[in-house]
């Protein structure tokens, strides 16, 4: 099945992933210093906010077309670019696990 807008799906995944990573970090910060845990709707709201920011940053400004056409590289190396991209997405995806584990640990130890 051919995808109509593969780059739009990439921007959506990037926005949701960034939002989840930032939401996890904010949640850990709030638990550690204020013993306040964010609810799921606030986390979803942060992800939607990042999704909208990425949408306006890449599509409304036509940056996505320029990126596709120019194919920019980190330090001029395709190998470094691939490695950094993989590391970035591994960190984002792993935040779903370590964010919840850290939050639970902090709630049990710091907020009795």
C-alpha positions as CSV (number, residue, x, y, z in Angstrom):
1,X,0.0,0.0,0.0
2,X,1.5,3.3,-1.1
3,X,1.4,6.2,1.4
4,X,0.1,9.5,0.1
5,X,2.1,11.7,2.5
6,X,5.0,9.8,4.1
7,X,6.7,13.0,5.2
8,X,3.6,14.1,7.0
9,X,3.5,10.9,8.9
10,X,7.2,11.4,9.8
11,X,6.4,14.9,11.2
12,X,3.5,13.5,13.2
13,X,5.6,10.7,14.7
14,X,8.4,13.2,15.5
15,X,5.9,15.6,17.1
16,X,4.2,13.0,19.2
17,X,7.6,11.5,20.2
18,X,9.1,14.8,21.2
19,X,5.9,15.6,23.2
20,X,6.1,12.4,25.0
21,X,9.8,12.8,25.8
22,X,9.3,16.3,27.1
23,X,6.1,15.3,29.0
24,X,8.1,12.5,30.7
25,X,10.8,14.9,31.7
26,X,8.3,17.5,33.1
27,X,6.5,14.7,34.9
28,X,9.7,13.5,36.6
29,X,10.6,17.1,37.5
30,X,7.1,17.8,39.0
31,X,7.2,14.6,41.0
32,X,10.7,15.2,42.3
33,X,10.2,18.8,43.5
34,X,6.5,19.2,44.0
35,X,5.1,15.6,44.5
36,X,2.6,16.3,41.8
37,X,2.0,13.8,39.1
38,X,0.6,14.9,35.7
39,X,-2.5,13.1,34.5
40,X,-2.7,11.5,31.0
41,X,-4.7,14.4,29.5
42,X,-1.9,16.8,30.2
43,X,0.6,14.4,28.7
44,X,-1.6,14.1,25.6
45,X,-2.0,17.9,25.5
46,X,1.8,18.3,25.5
47,X,2.2,15.8,22.7
48,X,-0.5,17.6,20.6
49,X,1.2,20.9,21.2
50,X,4.5,19.5,19.9
51,X,2.6,18.0,16.9
52,X,1.2,21.4,16.0
53,X,4.5,23.1,16.5
54,X,6.2,20.6,14.1
55,X,3.3,20.9,11.6
56,X,3.6,24.7,11.5
57,X,7.5,24.6,11.5
58,X,7.8,22.0,8.7
59,X,4.7,22.3,6.5
60,X,3.5,25.8,6.7
61,X,7.0,27.2,6.2
62,X,7.8,24.6,3.4
63,X,10.9,23.5,5.3
64,X,10.0,19.9,4.8
65,X,10.2,20.3,1.0
66,X,13.6,22.0,1.3
67,X,14.9,19.2,3.6
68,X,13.8,16.6,1.2
69,X,15.4,18.4,-1.8
70,X,18.7,19.3,-0.1
71,X,19.1,16.1,2.1
72,X,21.2,17.9,4.8
73,X,23.8,15.8,6.7
74,X,25.3,16.0,10.2
75,X,29.0,17.0,9.8
76,X,28.7,16.1,6.1
77,X,28.6,12.4,6.8
78,X,25.7,10.1,5.9
79,X,26.9,7.5,8.4
80,X,26.9,10.0,11.3
81,X,23.5,11.3,10.2
82,X,22.0,7.8,10.3
83,X,23.6,7.0,13.7
84,X,22.3,10.2,15.3
85,X,18.8,9.7,13.9
86,X,18.7,6.2,15.3
87,X,20.0,7.3,18.7
88,X,17.4,10.1,18.8
89,X,14.5,7.8,18.1
90,X,15.7,5.1,20.5
91,X,15.8,7.8,23.3
92,X,12.3,9.0,22.4
93,X,10.9,5.4,22.3
94,X,12.7,4.3,25.4
95,X,11.3,7.3,27.3
96,X,8.0,5.5,27.3
97,X,9.6,3.0,29.6
98,X,12.1,4.8,31.7
99,X,9.8,7.8,32.2
100,X,7.1,5.6,33.9
101,X,9.7,3.6,35.9
102,X,11.4,6.8,37.2
103,X,8.0,8.4,38.0
104,X,6.9,5.4,40.0
105,X,10.2,5.2,41.9
106,X,10.1,8.9,42.7
107,X,6.5,8.7,43.9
108,X,7.4,5.8,46.2
109,X,10.6,7.3,47.6
110,X,10.2,11.1,47.7
111,X,6.4,11.6,48.1
112,X,5.3,9.5,51.1
